[in-house]
Amino acid sequence: QNSSYLGSMAIAAPAGFLSPVFLLSLLAFSVTLVHLALCPYTKVEESFNLQAVHDVLEYGIGDRTSWDHQKFPGVVPRSFLGAVFFGELLYPAHSILRYGLGWPLLASQLLFRSALGAFGIWALSRVASAAEKHIGSGVGAGFLCLCIAQFHLLFYLSRPLPNTFALILVLHGIAEWIARRHGNATAWISAALVVFRCDIAVFAAPLGVYWLFTGQLSLGRGLTIGVATTIAALVVSVPLDSFLWGRLIWPELEVFSFNFIENEGSNSSAWGTSPALWYFLNALPRALTFSYPISLLGGLIAPKSRPYVGVALISVMLYSLLPHKELRFIFPAIPLLNLGAAATCVKVLNALQSKSGGQMLKISAHLFLLGVLLGSALLTVVFSLASIHNYPGGRALDCLHKLSIPSEQVKLGGSAGDCDNFGPVAGKPLSLEEVPPEKKVHIGVAAAQQGVSLFGEEFRQRQWVYSKEEKLRNEDYDQFDYLLMSETEQAESLGEAGFRLRRRIRSFGGLDATEIASSLGTCLIRSKHVGEPSDCVKLGMAGADILLLERDPRK
């Protein structure tokens, strides 16, 4: 039987640790770690789980009064189950890093996110293994190749969003679905829905209808497994969440009530609305890049992938009915569409391989698919470079700690290489004895939303206080030694209040092709600017820069 090069590779290689799926899974995890190293900070959407993991590691479950959610509960409650699981799992390693080796708290943040990414890659690998066995030889390897070349899926696997916790469980459910174990799939997906994201129901609905009408799962068995899983998940999560929140609570039930019952779906609109076709014309093209049209072909020419592509597209259509749209809402659709693209590629290559002659056509097909992967990888590089500049708050706090030696020893300036958003912050790490004690830092809203977390509050042992008070007047800033603020947060006028600019940490506002082309031309023509981050190639529009201000000792 003829086979494509992906299929041949999968058949020829021995099973186990040398299989293509395993080796590509290792590569996928490596790429996830690269994303993590380039973007070690997190944004406000990830803060709940990240702060909760910090609190588990630093205070333990018993000391709930010290936890961050007591001061900043968020708009809606979320479950602590995922954060507590990882916090307890990683506590021994955290203790060694923090107290045995004396590493900074940020190391434990990277440890947690690496572990989260590892669990995500494990689930993704299970999908690939099931596809290799049940959809077709080479499909699993091709699926992982596409995931590796694309940016968003592997980038988000280490980010502690509730959507990521839910996606990991859904990926296990997809693997069970491919393996035709529909009861197990129901359990995984039900657990994701009940504990982490109630909107997984939008994905589960077309999937359940498909199973029901094709006779793959009866209504009685599906309900039995779904109800049993719901009860089991609630037995585990509700006592924990109720203890930590201080009241009887099922978080996702409150989220559903808040968004769809009390306010008839209007609450999500407060965070912005997008056109009806935004997912199809914006989100999916960005997430799938050049494989997007190929994945749509999977529903036509690769029959075994048709159910996965169909369920993905119908779920995205249902999500499109909601006015507020974000890529993370349709995470479950991305791996299903990649399965369709991988199955289509294998189908076409197998068909060409079975024909005699037509060498140019075969070579062209292979070059085309190689171009899809390389083109996607190139876009991933662009997206990665842009993402580096998306977390100026975290960078500013890290930079403040490195520059907290007396200001006479560090030059002042609006921009400097030691605060760029790329690479390690310049300067040797300070021992606690060198750190000036009892300083107070104000963290503005923009900085708090763009990278600052409890893991970054490194100098608490030296009695540093990190404040996130809002709606302050100019005279209220007299109590602080350092400010991390955006220009829109009164930072421009604070010179009169006795503060001076120490650094400006640049932020990214969006890709701009014209800006990229013009700045590249400037760099090529004026070689003296090459290597100056503030003047060389610019990826796009400026965002909400964070200003690092310190109290002027002369005032």
C-alpha positions, -999 to 999 in steps of 0.1 A, spaced: 0 0 0 14 34 -10 17 61 16 28 97 19 61 107 34 43 114 67 26 81 66 58 63 57 76 79 85 49 69 110 48 33 98 86 28 96 95 42 129 92 20 160 65 26 185 71 43 219 98 68 225 111 69 190 77 73 173 72 105 152 43 115 175 64 113 206 94 132 190 71 159 176 55 162 210 89 169 225 94 195 199 60 210 206 69 212 243 102 228 234 84 255 214 60 261 243 90 267 265 104 291 240 71 311 240 73 310 278 109 323 279 101 351 255 69 361 274 73 351 310 47 376 323 9 373 322 -20 396 316 -51 404 337 -72 376 322 -47 351 336 -43 368 370 -69 348 389 -52 314 385 -17 328 386 -23 347 419 -40 316 433 -10 294 426 12 320 443 -10 320 473 -10 282 475 28 282 474 34 311 497 5 308 523 -11 274 519 -48 266 517 -53 272 554 -44 309 554 -71 320 530 -73 355 545 -40 363 529 -51 353 494 -53 378 466 -89 372 458 -99 386 492 -89 421 480 -94 416 442 -123 391 437 -128 399 400 -161 404 382 -172 368 385 -158 339 407 -138 311 392 -128 277 405 -96 273 424 -94 236 416 -68 239 388 -46 264 407 -47 243 439 -38 211 420 -7 227 404 2 246 436 2 214 457 19 194 430 48 219 426 52 229 463 82 207 469 100 220 438 90 256 448 105 251 482 138 239 468 140 268 443 129 295 467 144 285 501 171 260 491 186 277 461 174 313 469 159 318 434 135 346 428 97 341 430 95 345 392 113 311 389 83 295 406 60 313 382 79 298 352 79 264 369 41 265 372 36 277 336 60 250 324 41 223 342 8 237 328 23 236 293 35 200 298 0 189 307 -13 206 276 13 190 254 4 156 269 -32 161 260 -23 173 225 0 142 221 -30 120 230 -50 136 202 -22 130 177 -17 94 188 -54 87 184 -55 104 150 -25 84 139 -43 51 148 -79 59 139 -79 86 112 -49 76 92 -12 69 93 6 103 91 -24 123 103 -11 126 139 24 136 128 10 161 104 -14 175 130 15 181 154 36 197 126 8 222 120 4 229 157 41 235 161 42 259 131 13 279 143 16 305 171 -15 307 192 -22 271 204 12 264 218 16 300 231 -16 297 252 -10 262 265 13 276 292 -9 306 300 -31 301 331 -65 311 316 -96 292 327 -99 286 290 -66 268 290 -75 245 319 -108 237 301 -89 232 268 -66 206 283 -96 185 295 -114 190 261 -83 178 243 -84 145 263 -121 143 254 -112 148 217 -86 120 219 -113 97 234 -138 107 207 -112 99 179 -106 65 196 -144 59 196 -147 59 234 -176 83 235 -184 77 272 -149 87 282 -151 117 259 -184 128 275 -168 127 310 -137 148 300 -158 175 283 -184 175 311 -157 181 337 -143 210 317 -178 225 314 -187 221 351 -155 233 367 -137 257 344 -158 272 316 -195 268 313 -194 281 277 -178 248 267 -215 239 264 -215 257 231 -189 232 218 -205 202 235 -240 208 221 -233 201 184 -209 173 194 -236 156 215 -262 161 187 -239 145 162 -232 115 184 -269 111 191 -281 112 155 -253 89 143 -260 64 170 -225 66 185 -239 75 219 -274 70 232 -293 98 250 -296 77 281 -260 67 283 -248 103 275 -271 118 302 -260 91 328 -223 98 322 -228 136 320 -248 137 353 -224 113 371 -194 134 360 -211 166 371 -218 152 405 -182 139 409 -168 173 397 -190 192 421 -182 169 450 -145 177 444 -146 214 435 -175 229 455 -162 222 490 -128 236 480 -142 267 463 -167 273 490 -140 272 517 -117 296 498 -145 320 487 -160 319 522 -195 309 511 -213 280 494 -206 284 457 -205 267 423 -184 292 404 -195 283 368 -232 284 378 -227 320 390 -208 329 358 -237 315 337 -263 333 358 -243 366 356 -238 365 319 -270 349 305 -298 351 331 -295 382 353 -283 404 324 -297 385 294 -263 382 278 -256 419 279 -227 417 303 -202 403 278 -210 432 255 -196 456 281 -161 442 272 -165 450 235 -184 436 206 -172 422 172 -189 416 139 -208 384 134 -181 369 111 -152 380 132 -142 344 141 -142 333 105 -126 363 90 -102 373 117 -96 349 146 -94 316 127 -71 330 99 -47 343 126 -48 310 146 -46 286 116 -27 309 92 -20 291 58 -37 258 69 -71 275 73 -83 268 37 -68 234 38 -87 225 70 -120 235 53 -112 212 24 -110 184 50 -147 184 53 -150 177 15 -122 154 5 -111 136 37 -143 118 50 -127 106 82 -120 142 93 -154 154 83 -171 151 117 -143 170 134 -143 198 110 -181 200 110 -184 201 148 -157 228 149 -174 250 123 -208 246 139 -195 255 173 -178 286 159 -210 296 143 -228 293 176 -201 313 194 -206 339 167 -241 346 180 -226 361 211 -216 398 207 -184 396 227 -158 376 209 -123 364 218 -100 338 202 -98 319 235 -135 312 234 -130 290 204 -99 271 215 -115 237 211 -122 243 174 -85 249 166 -72 213 171 -102 199 153 -96 221 123 -59 212 123 -70 175 122 -90 183 91 -60 201 75 -36 172 84 -60 146 70 -64 165 38 -27 168 33 -22 130 39 -51 122 16 -37 143 -13 -1 130 -9 -14 94 -7 -34 100 -39 -4 114 -57 19 87 -45 -4 60 -59 -2 74 -94 26 65 -117 45 95 -133 36 131 -126 68 137 -107 65 175 -111 30 174 -96 43 154 -66 72 177 -61 49 207 -63 25 193 -38 53 186 -13 68 220 -18 34 236 -13 29 218 20 64 227 31 56 263 22 25 262 44 46 251 73 74 275 67 49 304 61 31 296 93 64 294 112 74 328 98 42 343 110 48 327 144 81 345 146 63 378 138 36 371 164 62 362 190 82 394 185 50 414 188 39 395 220 72 402 237 61 439 239 26 430 253 37 428 290 53 462 299 40 462 334 58 429 344 90 442 326 88 475 345 86 458 379 114 435 371 134 464 358 127 485 390 141 457 411 173 455 391 177 493 391 168 499 428 204 507 437 211 544 443 201 564 412 235 581 409 249 548 398 224 543 370 219 568 342 185 583 339 167 583 305 134 578 288 146 546 270 175 523 278 186 488 268 183 475 303 145 479 302 139 466 267 112 439 265 137 414 250 162 393 269 172 393 305 171 426 324 206 440 324 226 443 356 236 418 383 209 404 406 210 423 439 214 404 471 187 412 497 214 430 518 220 454 489 183 462 484 172 494 501 146 485 527 110 497 533 102 512 499 66 516 487 57 510 451 24 521 434 13 499 406 -11 516 383 -40 499 365 -22 496 332 8 480 347 -13 456 368 -32 445 337 0 440 316 23 417 334 25 426 371 17 396 394 24 386 430 53 365 417 70 397 406 69 413 441 104 401 448 114 425 477 86 418 502 113 403 524 129 437 526 95 452 537 87 466 503 50 474 500 33 470 466 1 490 463 -26 488 437 -49 515 451 -70 532 424 -84 567 419 -56 585 437 -51 622 436 -17 638 430 -12 645 467 -18 608 475 14 598 457 35 614 484 35 581 503 53 563 474 89 559 464 83 544 430 54 545 405 46 522 376 20 541 355 9 548 320 8 583 306 -30 584 309 -28 578 347 -16 613 355 20 603 351 28 633 329 20 658 357 38 639 385 70 658 378 55 686 398 48 662 426 84 653 431 89 623 407 112 619 378 112 595 349 136 566 353 126 544 323 99 542 297 90 505 289 75 503 255 43 486 247 29 471 215 -4 484 201 -8 463 170 9 453 137 13 480 111 27 469 77 35 505 67 54 511 100 74 478 95 84 487 59 94 523 67 114 515 98 131 486 80 141 510 53 154 535 78 176 508 95 190 497 61 198 532 50 211 546 83 232 518 96 241 538 127 207 531 140 210 493 137 210 478 172 191 506 188 158 491 199 139 524 201 149 535 165 153 503 145 127 480 130 92 487 145 65 461 143 36 485 146 17 510 166 27 522 200 6 508 229 1 520 265 38 524 275 46 520 312 66 548 329 89 539 358 90 569 380 111 574 412 109 601 438 134 628 430 158 631 460 163 668 450 127 677 458 
